[in-house]
Amino acid sequence: MYSANDTLAGRLAWVRERIAVACRRAGRSEQGVRICAVTKTHPAATVALAVGAAIDAIGENRVQEAAAKRPQVAGTVPWHLVGPLQRNKARLALELFDLMETVGREELADRLESLLATHERILPVFVEVNVGGEAQKHGVEPEGLEALLEHLRLRCPHLEVQGLMTVPPWDPQPERSRPHFAALRGLCERFHTAGLLAGRELSMGMTDDFDVAVEEGATWVRLGRVLFGERRST
Ligand SMILES: *Cc1c(COP(=O)(O)O)cnc(C)c1O
C-alpha cells in the first residue's frame, strides 16, 4: 500500500487533502475537522513522530499499552482513549488520557466521577453510541442515549460531555456507513439542543470511511492504517 520512501508527513498531507475535498463537497470548513492518530500496536517512536507532525490528538485503545508508551513521548498533544475502559483501570486511565471517547455505561461514568471529584478535575468525554445496534459492540444503544445523558448531567458534574463517538458496523463499502454517521449527527443535534450535550463534537470515520464521515459532519476522524500502515500484531 505504501512505497518505502513515503513519510508520515506525506501521508498526513494526503489525508488532509482528502478531508479538504470532502469538506468542499459538504460545504463546510476543513478547519472544523481534527485528526486523532490511532497509534495502537505501534511503538512509542511512532507516536513521537505523529506528535512531531503536529497531529491534533493521539488515540490509544488499551490502558496498559498507553501506560507503557506515554512516558516515552514528550509534548502536550492530548491523548484520547478510543477503546473500552474497565472500572478497575479507571484510575490509571485518568493519569494517561486527556479525553475519553468511549463512555457508554453509567457504572463507568460513576467510577470516573468519584475519582475526578476528589481531585476537582473536569474531564472532557464523548459518549460512544452503538448506532448499528450490534450485540458485540460497545457503546450505548441510541434508545438508551437520552437516559445516559440525563444521568451524566445529574450525577456526573466532573464529566463534560463534549459530543458523541461511534464505530459503525464494518462494511467494505464506505457508503453503507453514511446512514450511521448521519444518525449520529442527528442525535448530537437533538441532545445539544435539549441541553444534554456541552458541545457538538462528532468523532466518526476511520481509514476506510473517513471521507464519508467528514461529509456527514465529523469533527474528529480517528485514523490508524492510513497514517501508519498495517498494524503490528500484538
Ligand atoms: C483502531 C481504531 C481506529 C483506527 O482504525 P483504522 O481503520 O486503522 O483507521 C479508530 N477508532 C477506533 C475506536 C479504533 O479502535
The ligand as an SDF file (V2000), in Angstrom:
LIG
                    3D

 15 15  0  0  0  0  0  0  0  0999 V2000
   -8.1770    1.0770   15.6160 C   0  0  0  0  0  0  0  0  0  0  0  0
   -9.2160    2.0950   15.7450 C   0  0  0  0  0  0  0  0  0  0  0  0
   -9.2870    3.1770   14.8360 C   0  0  0  0  0  0  0  0  0  0  0  0
   -8.3510    3.3180   13.6440 C   0  0  0  0  0  0  0  0  0  0  0  0
   -8.7150    2.3890   12.6630 O   0  0  0  0  0  0  0  0  0  0  0  0
   -8.0870    2.4390   11.1800 P   0  0  0  0  0  0  0  0  0  0  0  0
   -9.0890    1.6860   10.3940 O   0  0  0  0  0  0  0  0  0  0  0  0
   -6.7500    1.8080   11.2670 O   0  0  0  0  0  0  0  0  0  0  0  0
   -8.0020    3.8700   10.7710 O   0  0  0  0  0  0  0  0  0  0  0  0
  -10.2710    4.1340   15.0490 C   0  0  0  0  0  0  0  0  0  0  0  0
  -11.1430    4.0410   16.0730 N   0  0  0  0  0  0  0  0  0  0  0  0
  -11.0990    3.0310   16.9600 C   0  0  0  0  0  0  0  0  0  0  0  0
  -12.0930    3.0050   18.0630 C   0  0  0  0  0  0  0  0  0  0  0  0
  -10.1490    2.0360   16.8270 C   0  0  0  0  0  0  0  0  0  0  0  0
  -10.1390    1.0190   17.7010 O   0  0  0  0  0  0  0  0  0  0  0  0
  1  2  1  0
  2  3  1  0
  2 14  2  0
  3  4  1  0
  3 10  2  0
  4  5  1  0
  5  6  1  0
  6  7  2  0
  6  8  1  0
  6  9  1  0
 10 11  1  0
 11 12  2  0
 12 13  1  0
 12 14  1  0
 14 15  1  0
M  END
$$$$
